[in-house]
Amino acid sequence: MKYEVTLRTNLKLGTFYWIATVEADSEEEAAEAAEALFEEQMDSGEEWAFEDFSAEPV
């Protein structure tokens, strides 16, 4: 089954989200697959930059 997974972590200076679409047999496996994709992306050494943003006054 295909899942769209949103991972979130609260860091010292902000919150980071990673959203990935993965194939998995359960929600737990989907979360694990999304984490693996994130680690693969970060370990690849490829340059990247944010492409979109949302800013709202608070």
SEFIZA-3560 file (N, C-alpha, C; in Angstrom, 3 decimals):
REM SEFIZA-3560
<numar><xx>0.842</xx><yy>-1.168</yy><zz>0.000</zz><atom>N</atom></numar>
<numar><xx>0.000</xx><yy>0.000</yy><zz>0.000</zz><atom>CA</atom></numar>
<numar><xx>0.895</xx><yy>1.242</yy><zz>0.000</zz><atom>C</atom></numar>
<numar><xx>0.453</xx><yy>2.290</yy><zz>-0.628</zz><atom>N</atom></numar>
<numar><xx>1.207</xx><yy>3.546</yy><zz>-0.685</zz><atom>CA</atom></numar>
<numar><xx>0.761</xx><yy>4.448</yy><zz>0.472</zz><atom>C</atom></numar>
<numar><xx>1.751</xx><yy>5.043</yy><zz>1.155</zz><atom>N</atom></numar>
<numar><xx>1.498</xx><yy>5.959</yy><zz>2.266</zz><atom>CA</atom></numar>
<numar><xx>2.228</xx><yy>7.276</yy><zz>2.015</zz><atom>C</atom></numar>
<numar><xx>1.617</xx><yy>8.382</yy><zz>2.408</zz><atom>N</atom></numar>
<numar><xx>2.327</xx><yy>9.655</yy><zz>2.496</zz><atom>CA</atom></numar>
<numar><xx>2.615</xx><yy>9.858</yy><zz>3.978</zz><atom>C</atom></numar>
<numar><xx>3.890</xx><yy>9.900</yy><zz>4.308</zz><atom>N</atom></numar>
<numar><xx>4.337</xx><yy>9.956</yy><zz>5.698</zz><atom>CA</atom></numar>
<numar><xx>4.921</xx><yy>11.335</yy><zz>5.993</zz><atom>C</atom></numar>
<numar><xx>4.516</xx><yy>11.926</yy><zz>7.102</zz><atom>N</atom></numar>
<numar><xx>5.105</xx><yy>13.168</yy><zz>7.583</zz><atom>CA</atom></numar>
<numar><xx>5.839</xx><yy>12.862</yy><zz>8.879</zz><atom>C</atom></numar>
<numar><xx>7.153</xx><yy>13.068</yy><zz>8.862</zz><atom>N</atom></numar>
<numar><xx>7.961</xx><yy>12.912</yy><zz>10.067</zz><atom>CA</atom></numar>
<numar><xx>8.245</xx><yy>14.306</yy><zz>10.618</zz><atom>C</atom></numar>
<numar><xx>8.247</xx><yy>14.442</yy><zz>11.920</zz><atom>N</atom></numar>
<numar><xx>8.502</xx><yy>15.736</yy><zz>12.547</zz><atom>CA</atom></numar>
<numar><xx>9.466</xx><yy>15.555</yy><zz>13.704</zz><atom>C</atom></numar>
<numar><xx>10.404</xx><yy>16.479</yy><zz>13.818</zz><atom>N</atom></numar>
<numar><xx>11.279</xx><yy>16.499</yy><zz>14.981</zz><atom>CA</atom></numar>
<numar><xx>11.414</xx><yy>17.933</yy><zz>15.471</zz><atom>C</atom></numar>
<numar><xx>11.392</xx><yy>18.105</yy><zz>16.772</zz><atom>N</atom></numar>
<numar><xx>11.581</xx><yy>19.422</yy><zz>17.373</zz><atom>CA</atom></numar>
<numar><xx>13.053</xx><yy>19.593</yy><zz>17.703</zz><atom>C</atom></numar>
<numar><xx>13.674</xx><yy>20.572</yy><zz>17.059</zz><atom>N</atom></numar>
<numar><xx>15.078</xx><yy>20.872</yy><zz>17.274</zz><atom>CA</atom></numar>
<numar><xx>15.208</xx><yy>22.092</yy><zz>18.181</zz><atom>C</atom></numar>
<numar><xx>16.405</xx><yy>22.389</yy><zz>18.589</zz><atom>N</atom></numar>
<numar><xx>16.638</xx><yy>23.503</yy><zz>19.510</zz><atom>CA</atom></numar>
<numar><xx>16.116</xx><yy>24.827</yy><zz>18.944</zz><atom>C</atom></numar>
<numar><xx>16.315</xx><yy>25.067</yy><zz>17.641</zz><atom>N</atom></numar>
<numar><xx>15.962</xx><yy>26.351</yy><zz>17.051</zz><atom>CA</atom></numar>
<numar><xx>14.736</xx><yy>26.295</yy><zz>16.146</zz><atom>C</atom></numar>
<numar><xx>14.047</xx><yy>25.178</yy><zz>16.098</zz><atom>N</atom></numar>
<numar><xx>12.862</xx><yy>25.090</yy><zz>15.251</zz><atom>CA</atom></numar>
<numar><xx>12.386</xx><yy>23.653</yy><zz>15.090</zz><atom>C</atom></numar>
<numar><xx>11.399</xx><yy>23.483</yy><zz>14.249</zz><atom>N</atom></numar>
<numar><xx>10.822</xx><yy>22.169</yy><zz>13.982</zz><atom>CA</atom></numar>
<numar><xx>11.100</xx><yy>21.805</yy><zz>12.530</zz><atom>C</atom></numar>
<numar><xx>11.510</xx><yy>20.565</yy><zz>12.293</zz><atom>N</atom></numar>
<numar><xx>11.832</xx><yy>20.095</yy><zz>10.955</zz><atom>CA</atom></numar>
<numar><xx>10.834</xx><yy>19.009</yy><zz>10.562</zz><atom>C</atom></numar>
<numar><xx>10.303</xx><yy>19.127</yy><zz>9.340</zz><atom>N</atom></numar>
<numar><xx>9.371</xx><yy>18.133</yy><zz>8.802</zz><atom>CA</atom></numar>
<numar><xx>9.971</xx><yy>17.478</yy><zz>7.575</zz><atom>C</atom></numar>
<numar><xx>9.760</xx><yy>16.183</yy><zz>7.430</zz><atom>N</atom></numar>
<numar><xx>10.149</xx><yy>15.432</yy><zz>6.234</zz><atom>CA</atom></numar>
<numar><xx>8.895</xx><yy>14.704</yy><zz>5.769</zz><atom>C</atom></numar>
<numar><xx>8.509</xx><yy>14.921</yy><zz>4.517</zz><atom>N</atom></numar>
<numar><xx>7.318</xx><yy>14.277</yy><zz>3.961</zz><atom>CA</atom></numar>
<numar><xx>7.763</xx><yy>13.407</yy><zz>2.802</zz><atom>C</atom></numar>
<numar><xx>7.370</xx><yy>12.144</yy><zz>2.827</zz><atom>N</atom></numar>
<numar><xx>7.765</xx><yy>11.207</yy><zz>1.781</zz><atom>CA</atom></numar>
<numar><xx>6.617</xx><yy>10.266</yy><zz>1.462</zz><atom>C</atom></numar>
<numar><xx>6.565</xx><yy>9.836</yy><zz>0.229</zz><atom>N</atom></numar>
<numar><xx>5.599</xx><yy>8.820</yy><zz>-0.197</zz><atom>CA</atom></numar>
<numar><xx>6.353</xx><yy>7.504</yy><zz>-0.330</zz><atom>C</atom></numar>
<numar><xx>5.844</xx><yy>6.480</yy><zz>0.337</zz><atom>N</atom></numar>
<numar><xx>6.525</xx><yy>5.185</yy><zz>0.360</zz><atom>CA</atom></numar>
<numar><xx>5.529</xx><yy>4.048</yy><zz>0.160</zz><atom>C</atom></numar>
<numar><xx>6.040</xx><yy>2.899</yy><zz>-0.226</zz><atom>N</atom></numar>
<numar><xx>5.262</xx><yy>1.670</yy><zz>-0.294</zz><atom>CA</atom></numar>
<numar><xx>5.562</xx><yy>0.869</yy><zz>0.972</zz><atom>C</atom></numar>
<numar><xx>4.514</xx><yy>0.401</yy><zz>1.656</zz><atom>N</atom></numar>
<numar><xx>4.708</xx><yy>-0.375</yy><zz>2.888</zz><atom>CA</atom></numar>
<numar><xx>3.459</xx><yy>-1.183</yy><zz>3.179</zz><atom>C</atom></numar>
<numar><xx>3.606</xx><yy>-2.167</yy><zz>4.079</zz><atom>N</atom></numar>
<numar><xx>2.483</xx><yy>-3.020</yy><zz>4.462</zz><atom>CA</atom></numar>
<numar><xx>1.720</xx><yy>-2.502</yy><zz>5.677</zz><atom>C</atom></numar>
<numar><xx>2.306</xx><yy>-1.529</yy><zz>6.403</zz><atom>N</atom></numar>
<numar><xx>1.639</xx><yy>-0.988</yy><zz>7.586</zz><atom>CA</atom></numar>
<numar><xx>2.116</xx><yy>0.446</yy><zz>7.811</zz><atom>C</atom></numar>
<numar><xx>1.428</xx><yy>1.165</yy><zz>8.678</zz><atom>N</atom></numar>
<numar><xx>1.828</xx><yy>2.531</yy><zz>9.003</zz><atom>CA</atom></numar>
<numar><xx>3.204</xx><yy>2.564</yy><zz>9.658</zz><atom>C</atom></numar>
<numar><xx>3.472</xx><yy>1.602</yy><zz>10.528</zz><atom>N</atom></numar>
<numar><xx>4.768</xx><yy>1.543</yy><zz>11.201</zz><atom>CA</atom></numar>
<numar><xx>5.891</xx><yy>1.313</yy><zz>10.183</zz><atom>C</atom></numar>
<numar><xx>5.683</xx><yy>0.393</yy><zz>9.245</zz><atom>N</atom></numar>
<numar><xx>6.679</xx><yy>0.144</yy><zz>8.209</zz><atom>CA</atom></numar>
<numar><xx>6.835</xx><yy>1.366</yy><zz>7.309</zz><atom>C</atom></numar>
<numar><xx>5.754</xx><yy>2.085</yy><zz>7.073</zz><atom>N</atom></numar>
<numar><xx>5.814</xx><yy>3.299</yy><zz>6.258</zz><atom>CA</atom></numar>
<numar><xx>6.689</xx><yy>4.348</yy><zz>6.935</zz><atom>C</atom></numar>
<numar><xx>6.521</xx><yy>4.522</yy><zz>8.248</zz><atom>N</atom></numar>
<numar><xx>7.337</xx><yy>5.484</yy><zz>8.988</zz><atom>CA</atom></numar>
<numar><xx>8.811</xx><yy>5.089</yy><zz>8.930</zz><atom>C</atom></numar>
<numar><xx>9.100</xx><yy>3.804</yy><zz>9.078</zz><atom>N</atom></numar>
<numar><xx>10.477</xx><yy>3.321</yy><zz>9.008</zz><atom>CA</atom></numar>
<numar><xx>11.062</xx><yy>3.552</yy><zz>7.619</zz><atom>C</atom></numar>
<numar><xx>10.267</xx><yy>3.318</yy><zz>6.580</zz><atom>N</atom></numar>
<numar><xx>10.735</xx><yy>3.530</yy><zz>5.206</zz><atom>CA</atom></numar>
<numar><xx>11.013</xx><yy>5.012</yy><zz>4.956</zz><atom>C</atom></numar>
<numar><xx>10.161</xx><yy>5.890</yy><zz>5.476</zz><atom>N</atom></numar>
<numar><xx>10.366</xx><yy>7.323</yy><zz>5.306</zz><atom>CA</atom></numar>
<numar><xx>11.631</xx><yy>7.777</yy><zz>6.030</zz><atom>C</atom></numar>
<numar><xx>11.883</xx><yy>7.246</yy><zz>7.219</zz><atom>N</atom></numar>
<numar><xx>13.104</xx><yy>7.567</yy><zz>7.948</zz><atom>CA</atom></numar>
<numar><xx>14.329</xx><yy>7.118</yy><zz>7.163</zz><atom>C</atom></numar>
<numar><xx>14.248</xx><yy>5.932</yy><zz>6.562</zz><atom>N</atom></numar>
<numar><xx>15.366</xx><yy>5.419</yy><zz>5.772</zz><atom>CA</atom></numar>
<numar><xx>15.632</xx><yy>6.308</yy><zz>4.560</zz><atom>C</atom></numar>
<numar><xx>14.569</xx><yy>6.788</yy><zz>3.913</zz><atom>N</atom></numar>
<numar><xx>14.744</xx><yy>7.692</yy><zz>2.777</zz><atom>CA</atom></numar>
<numar><xx>15.401</xx><yy>8.996</yy><zz>3.210</zz><atom>C</atom></numar>
<numar><xx>15.001</xx><yy>9.510</yy><zz>4.373</zz><atom>N</atom></numar>
<numar><xx>15.604</xx><yy>10.736</yy><zz>4.893</zz><atom>CA</atom></numar>
<numar><xx>17.097</xx><yy>10.534</yy><zz>5.139</zz><atom>C</atom></numar>
<numar><xx>17.443</xx><yy>9.440</yy><zz>5.803</zz><atom>N</atom></numar>
<numar><xx>18.848</xx><yy>9.159</yy><zz>6.092</zz><atom>CA</atom></numar>
<numar><xx>19.643</xx><yy>9.005</yy><zz>4.796</zz><atom>C</atom></numar>
<numar><xx>19.064</xx><yy>8.338</yy><zz>3.814</zz><atom>N</atom></numar>
<numar><xx>19.725</xx><yy>8.168</yy><zz>2.520</zz><atom>CA</atom></numar>
<numar><xx>19.982</xx><yy>9.524</yy><zz>1.860</zz><atom>C</atom></numar>
<numar><xx>19.002</xx><yy>10.391</yy><zz>1.910</zz><atom>N</atom></numar>
<numar><xx>19.146</xx><yy>11.730</yy><zz>1.317</zz><atom>CA</atom></numar>
<numar><xx>20.234</xx><yy>12.526</yy><zz>2.017</zz><atom>C</atom></numar>
<numar><xx>20.250</xx><yy>12.510</yy><zz>3.352</zz><atom>N</atom></numar>
<numar><xx>21.231</xx><yy>13.281</yy><zz>4.106</zz><atom>CA</atom></numar>
<numar><xx>22.636</xx><yy>12.711</yy><zz>3.935</zz><atom>C</atom></numar>
<numar><xx>22.754</xx><yy>11.383</yy><zz>3.805</zz><atom>N</atom></numar>
<numar><xx>24.064</xx><yy>10.752</yy><zz>3.667</zz><atom>CA</atom></numar>
<numar><xx>24.622</xx><yy>10.849</yy><zz>2.251</zz><atom>C</atom></numar>
<numar><xx>23.776</xx><yy>11.223</yy><zz>1.278</zz><atom>N</atom></numar>
<numar><xx>24.211</xx><yy>11.234</yy><zz>-0.119</zz><atom>CA</atom></numar>
<numar><xx>25.215</xx><yy>12.346</yy><zz>-0.415</zz><atom>C</atom></numar>
<numar><xx>25.235</xx><yy>13.376</yy><zz>0.407</zz><atom>N</atom></numar>
<numar><xx>26.155</xx><yy>14.481</yy><zz>0.189</zz><atom>CA</atom></numar>
<numar><xx>25.724</xx><yy>15.426</yy><zz>-0.922</zz><atom>C</atom></numar>
<numar><xx>24.549</xx><yy>15.187</yy><zz>-1.500</zz><atom>N</atom></numar>
<numar><xx>24.055</xx><yy>16.068</yy><zz>-2.556</zz><atom>CA</atom></numar>
<numar><xx>23.652</xx><yy>17.418</yy><zz>-1.965</zz><atom>C</atom></numar>
<numar><xx>23.923</xx><yy>18.474</yy><zz>-2.709</zz><atom>N</atom></numar>
<numar><xx>23.494</xx><yy>19.813</yy><zz>-2.299</zz><atom>CA</atom></numar>
<numar><xx>21.973</xx><yy>19.917</yy><zz>-2.428</zz><atom>C</atom></numar>
<numar><xx>21.350</xx><yy>20.618</yy><zz>-1.516</zz><atom>N</atom></numar>
<numar><xx>19.911</xx><yy>20.844</yy><zz>-1.602</zz><atom>CA</atom></numar>
<numar><xx>19.595</xx><yy>22.169</yy><zz>-0.932</zz><atom>C</atom></numar>
<numar><xx>18.429</xx><yy>22.688</yy><zz>-1.248</zz><atom>N</atom></numar>
<numar><xx>17.958</xx><yy>23.935</yy><zz>-0.652</zz><atom>CA</atom></numar>
<numar><xx>16.441</xx><yy>23.883</yy><zz>-0.567</zz><atom>C</atom></numar>
<numar><xx>15.868</xx><yy>24.631</yy><zz>0.355</zz><atom>N</atom></numar>
<numar><xx>14.415</xx><yy>24.704</yy><zz>0.447</zz><atom>CA</atom></numar>
<numar><xx>13.868</xx><yy>25.367</yy><zz>-0.807</zz><atom>C</atom></numar>
<numar><xx>12.778</xx><yy>24.832</yy><zz>-1.357</zz><atom>N</atom></numar>
<numar><xx>12.184</xx><yy>25.349</yy><zz>-2.585</zz><atom>CA</atom></numar>
<numar><xx>10.893</xx><yy>26.124</yy><zz>-2.360</zz><atom>C</atom></numar>
<numar><xx>10.304</xx><yy>25.984</yy><zz>-1.193</zz><atom>N</atom></numar>
<numar><xx>9.023</xx><yy>26.621</yy><zz>-0.923</zz><atom>CA</atom></numar>
<numar><xx>8.963</xx><yy>26.974</yy><zz>0.555</zz><atom>C</atom></numar>
<numar><xx>8.103</xx><yy>27.907</yy><zz>0.886</zz><atom>N</atom></numar>
<numar><xx>7.940</xx><yy>28.260</yy><zz>2.299</zz><atom>CA</atom></numar>
<numar><xx>6.571</xx><yy>28.871</yy><zz>2.526</zz><atom>C</atom></numar>
<numar><xx>6.213</xx><yy>28.939</yy><zz>3.789</zz><atom>N</atom></numar>
<numar><xx>5.019</xx><yy>29.621</yy><zz>4.235</zz><atom>CA</atom></numar>
<numar><xx>5.417</xx><yy>30.445</yy><zz>5.447</zz><atom>C</atom></numar>
<numar><xx>5.084</xx><yy>31.741</yy><zz>5.444</zz><atom>N</atom></numar>
<numar><xx>5.402</xx><yy>32.609</yy><zz>6.571</zz><atom>CA</atom></numar>
<numar><xx>4.144</xx><yy>33.369</yy><zz>6.965</zz><atom>C</atom></numar>
<numar><xx>3.824</xx><yy>33.308</yy><zz>8.263</zz><atom>N</atom></numar>
<numar><xx>2.636</xx><yy>33.965</yy><zz>8.778</zz><atom>CA</atom></numar>
<numar><xx>2.998</xx><yy>34.798</yy><zz>9.997</zz><atom>C</atom></numar>
<numar><xx>2.455</xx><yy>36.005</yy><zz>10.123</zz><atom>N</atom></numar>
<numar><xx>2.720</xx><yy>36.796</yy><zz>11.318</zz><atom>CA</atom></numar>
<numar><xx>2.146</xx><yy>36.096</yy><zz>12.569</zz><atom>C</atom></numar>
<numar><xx>2.831</xx><yy>36.228</yy><zz>13.669</zz><atom>N</atom></numar>
<numar><xx>2.344</xx><yy>35.636</yy><zz>14.931</zz><atom>CA</atom></numar>
<numar><xx>2.206</xx><yy>36.705</yy><zz>15.996</zz><atom>C</atom></numar>
//
